Amino acid sequence: MTRLAGPVLVGPDEVRAGAWVVGGRITFERPTSAGVHESVVEGWVLPGLVDAHSHVGLDQHGPVDAATAEQQALDDRDSGALLLRDAGSPTDTRWIDEREDLPVIVRAGRHIARTRRYLRNYAHEIEPEQLPAMMAAQARLGDGWVKIVGDWIDRASGDLAPCWPLDALTAGMAAAHAEGARVTAHCFGEECLPDLLAAGIDCIEHATGLSDAALTAAAARGVPIVPTLINIATFPQIAAQAEGKFPVYAAHMRSLHARRYETVKNAFDEGVPVFCGTDAGGSLPHGLVASEIAELHAAGLSRVEALGAACWSARSWLGRPGLVEGASADLVVYATDPRDDLRVLTDPRAVVLRGNQVGG
């Protein structure tokens, strides 16, 4: 039995004095401890953090081996990210579900992209007429999510361009929804957003191209965004690499980068739900959830709002419990209150997963 000496941040404004972990689960009722060893963990307790855009099983070259995927999951776990929404991976990582010491993963199957319109070795590359069948198939392989690539550079035009016509998107969304899955889309630019929203998209990744009209539509329909700001920070380097061959695309990427904070803040102020995701597993390492929370704060969300985007609000959105009576004891402990200073998130005092203290 473990006593969490607290305080326990059950919600952004709800603080409990303490709690206990018994049999791997949270209880707020003092258990009978006669004859039972009780360890004590002191500090500010939060539900395990959420990285809502992660790629366990993927690196910049494509699929990785099991040892690399394990290390990716461990890096996330040790950063306090105990619930991962895997936004597309070519690697079968279901074996991770059998490991009590690794984070919970909510999968979206493998990326679905247009032929030769995405990173090599990442996605199923298909044509529009194949989209509904592929989205249905990935819905059956995932954990309630499907990931499509909404736009990418079109080499003919030399700029970002939508990957799918509206009729294919509409049919694909219907097929995924019929399987009980939600659909999310990679989207950097502006042009793909109207059709994605009209077709019934459930989430937008990156969302750097959100116009006023698109964010108003997203807010009206309750469509959230996962900005992945630490990934968007790489746009200037991408632009520099593309400058010689695709100058229009390079200028576009620089423009999207320059207004990234304004885009996120405007969306949030309009009522678009915003969640924390790092985009770890491509060019970025895992374990950066604290950095992404700090970026959301830099974009204009308050400390509590930025924290909620990776904590209470994110867990609710994904349908996973936080620190409630009888829930799995997946939690992170900090020396001070993160609502006062987000920098403490970089240094967890303790990480508890399924009731067991893990990590160094």
Buried (B, 14 or more C-beta within 10 A) or exposed (E): BBBBBBBBBBBBEEBBEBBBBBEBBBBBEEBEEEEEEEEEBBBBBBBBBBBBBBBBBBBEEBBBEEEBBBBBBBBBBBBBBBBBBBBBBBBBBEEBEEEEBBBBBBBBBBBBBBEEBBBEEBBBBBEBEBBBEBBBBBBEBBBBBBBBBBBBBBEEEBBBBBBBEEEBBBBBBBBBBEBEBBBBBBBBBBBBBBBBBBBBBBBBBBBBBBBEEBBBBBBEEEBBBBBBBBBBBBBBEBBEEBBEEBEEBBBBBBBBBEEBBEBBBBBBEBEBBBBBBBBBBBEBEBBBBBBBBBBBBBBBBEBBBBBBBBBBBBBBBBEBBBBEEEBBBBBBBBEEBBBEEBEBBBEBBBBBBBBEBBBE
